[in-house]
Amino acid sequence: MNKYSHYKNELKEIINTNVNQSDWKLIRKLNLPKQYNEPSTGEIKKGVVLDVEATGLSIGHDDVIQLALLPFEYEVPSGKILSIKKEEAFDGLREPRIPISTEASLITGITNEMVINKKIESKDVENIINNTDLIIAHNASYDRPMVEQHWNCFKNVSWACTFKSIDWLQEGFSSAKLELLGVNFGWFYEGHDAFNDCEACLALLSETLPNRDSTVFSAVREYASNPTFLIKAIDAPYNKRNILRRKGYKWRPADQLNGKVWWTETKNYEEEVKWLHEEIYNRKINIPIKQISALNRYSDRIWE
């Protein structure tokens, strides 16, 4: 529970009814405070919430048109989010190397005319990222490869993801989309703008997960701190593709670095290799295994 709320108005200021609260739900506009909690005696570190908008959704083909960075401070022992450094935030547009697709313009509201001659200076990004201990995005598998194409400073920092590091279904949520998670927690915001998405992601980090009874931020940090392993099912038989898909394997296309392969990320590589031997190959073969940490997780560099 945070000391300070991210709502402009309290419930009693808006609602005056005797109807049981189990029969209705109030959804309020997100109003991010400057501070969520007071510091105690623990070590304090700085994090950054990041979001990008791009010309489309294809990593390696599409390009960044908007970058937003929202720094915040957190207390290491408790995992509490403390102050939100809005005065240090960054929000910039850039002209991409390819035109913005019609679909992307409709979603983001950013047109090709709006980004003509726009640039994001590396020093402005580095000034924030070089003083950061952890970067968090709601879909880091997309955001990290996109920003690493342009700014090397993103390669040297630990990353975490609110989308993939939490089993949202297990927590009682039917969707992991940021807008719908916000609605379930009782707030809404104007999405598909990189800075607004940063504020929403930071608000999400401050919420308490109903089943784990810990903050989203604590769960995300815990996941980020543990190693996982990239498993590639090299030359898996074509007729086993549906079995791999049901097991959670993803297909990496041939046009991506070291692609044309089924892959998964797991905590227990020995168990996964055993399953592949028995269910996919029907024999023991040499299966590539690569350890992943927060320093390279979600980056295309794990495929080098």
N, C-alpha and C positions, 0 to 999 in steps of 0.2 A: 504494500500500500504506500503510495506516494504522499508526502506531506502537502504538496501543492497540486491542484487539479489542472487538467488541460481543457476545462470548460469555462466559458465566459460567465455563464450564469449557473447557479446551483439549482437543484431540482425543485426546492421549495419556492424559488422565485418564479418558476414557470407553471407548475402544476398545482392546482388546488382542487383535489377530488378525493372522495371517499372510496372510490373503486379500488379493489385489491390490486396491488402492483403486479401480481402474477398474471393479470388479465391485459396488461398493456406494456409497451416499452417506449421509452423516449430516446430518440436519436438526435444528438446535438452536434452543431458544427464544431470541428476541432479548432481549439484556440491554444496553441502551444505556449506554455509559460516560459519564463526565463530560467526557472529553477524547479526541479522536481523534489529534491530533498536537500537537507542540510548535511554538510560533511561531519564526520565524527573524528576518530583518531586514526583511521586506516589510510593506506597509501592511495593516492589519487593519480589516475592516468587519464589520457585524452583519447577519445574515439572520434570517428567521423562517419556519418551516414552519407552514402553516395547514391546518386541516381543519374541515369543518362536517358536522353531521348535520341533517336537515330532515324536515318532515312528509311529504315525497315527493320525486319527481325532477323535477317540472315547474317550471322557472324562470319567475318572474312570478306563479305561482299558489301554490306551496308556500313554506314559511317555515322559518327557522332555529330549531332547538331546542337545538343544542349548538355551541359554538365553542371550538376549542382552538388555542393559539398556543405554539410552542416556539422560543425564540430560540437562536441559535448564532453563534459568531464564525468568520470565515474569513480566510485570507491571500490578498490580491488577486493577487500575481504567480504564486504556485504553484497557487492554487485549492484548497488543502488546507483541510478543515474542522478547526478547532482545538477550542475548548471548546464544550460544550453547556450552555446556561444554564438548567438545570432549575429553579433557584431563582427565575427570572424568568418561568417559564411561566404560562400562563393556561388554565383549563378551566372553562367555565361553561355552565349550562342557562338557557333562557329560555322563557317561555310564548308560543307562537305565536299568530298571529291566526286560524288555522284549526286544527281538530283534527288530531292525528297519525293518519295512515292505519294500518290494521291491518298492512299490509306493512312500513311503516317501523318500527313498534313491534317486529315480529318480527325485523327485521334489526338494529336498534340496541339493543333492550332498553329503550328509553325509552318510557314510557307517558304518557298525558295527565295522570294523577294526579301523576306525578313533576315536572311542569313548572308546576303551578299556582302562580301568584304569583312565579315565578322571573324575575329580570331580569339583564341584563348591562349594567353601567354603562359608558357611553361613555368615561369617563375612564380606566377600567381597560384598555380596548382601546387608547386613544390613547397611554397611557404606554409601551406596547410598540411600537406601529407608528410613532409619530413619531420614534423613534430607530433605524429600520430602513432599510437600503439596498435590500433585495430580499426579496420574499415568494415562497415556493415552495409549490405545492400539487400533488397528484398528478393532479387533474383541474380545473385552474384555470378552464376554460370553464364549469364548474358553480359552483365555490366563489366566484369573484370576483363574478359578478352577485348571488349570494345575500347576501354580506356588504355589498356596496355599497348594498343597499336600506336598511341600518340604520346603517352607520358610514361617514361621509364620508372618514375618514382613509385608507381603503383605496384611494381614488381618486388619491392623490398619491404613490404608491410604485410602483416597478417590480415587475412580476410575472414569474414563470417557472413552467413546468409540466413535471414529470417524465413525465407521460403522453404529451403530444403533441409535445414538442420532441426526442424521440429515436425513431429508427426501430428499435423493439425487434425486429421481425422480421429486419431486416438484422443485428442483433447476435446472432441465434440464439435468440430467445425467441418462443414461439408465442402468448403472451398478454402484454398490458401491464397486467393487473390486479395491483394492489400485492401481494396475498397470494401470487400465483403467481410474481411476480418474486422475492419473498423466498425462497420455496421453492427456486427455481433457484439463488439465491446461497447457500443452505444454512441459512436461518433461517425460523422461523415466529413468529407473534404472534397475539394475540386481536384480530381486526379488527372493523370497524364500530362502533368507539368513536372519537370524534374525536381524543382525545389519543393513544390507541394507534396510530392511523393516522399521526399526526404523527411519532411515534418511528420507525415503520416507514419513512416517507418520508425521514427524515433518515438512517437506516441505508442506505437505497437510494442516497442522494446520495454516500455515502462509498465505495460499491463501484466497482470498475474494470470498464469495458465491455470484453468480450473481443476485439472486432474493432478498435475505435478505440484501445484501450490507453490510455484516459484515464478519469478518474473521471466518474461520472454528473454530479456537480456541475459539473465543467468543461464538459461538453457542454451542460448546461442553461444555464449562464451565456453560453456562446458563442451559442447560439440566441437567447437573450433580447436580446443586445446588437445584433443585426442587424435592420434594418427589413424588414417584409413588407408586402404590399398586399392589401386586401380588394377582391375583384372580384365585382360583382353582375351576373348574367345577366338583366337586366331584360326582362320579357315574352318569355322564351325560348319557342319553340314547344313545345306540349304533347308532340308526337310525338318531341321530342329529349330528353325527361327521362331516359331510360335511358342515353343517351350521356353526359349530364352526370353522372349518378350513377357511371358507370364511370370517369369522369375524376377522381372524387373530390369533386365538388360536393355540397353539402348543401342541404336544403330548409329555409328559414326560414318557419314557419307564419304564417298571416294574423293570428293573435291576438297576435303579438309586434310590437314597434315596427318600422315599415318592413319588414314581413314579406311573405309571399307571393312569395318570390323564391329562385332558385337562387344559391348563392354559394360562393366558395372563398377561401382565403388562400394567397398565392404569393410567392416571392422575385423572380420574373421576370414583371412585369406585361405587358411588351411581347409576350413569347411567348404569354402566356395570352390577351391580346386578339386576337392574330393567329389563334389556334386558334378562338376564339369566332366571329370573322368568317367563317372558312372552313367550320367544321364545324356551327355552330348557326344562324347567321343567313343565311349565304350572301351576305352583303353587309357593307359597313362601316357601323357605327352608333356612336353615342356611348355608351360603356360606362363607368359610374361606377367610379372607382378611388379608394381611400382608403388613405393610408400609415398603417401601424400600427407602434407602438414598444412597448417593455416597459411604458410608462406607461399605455397604454390597451388593450394586447392582452388578450384574454379578457373584456373588459368589454362590457356592452351599450351603453356610450356610443359605441362605434364605429359604431352604427346611427343615432345622432342626426342 
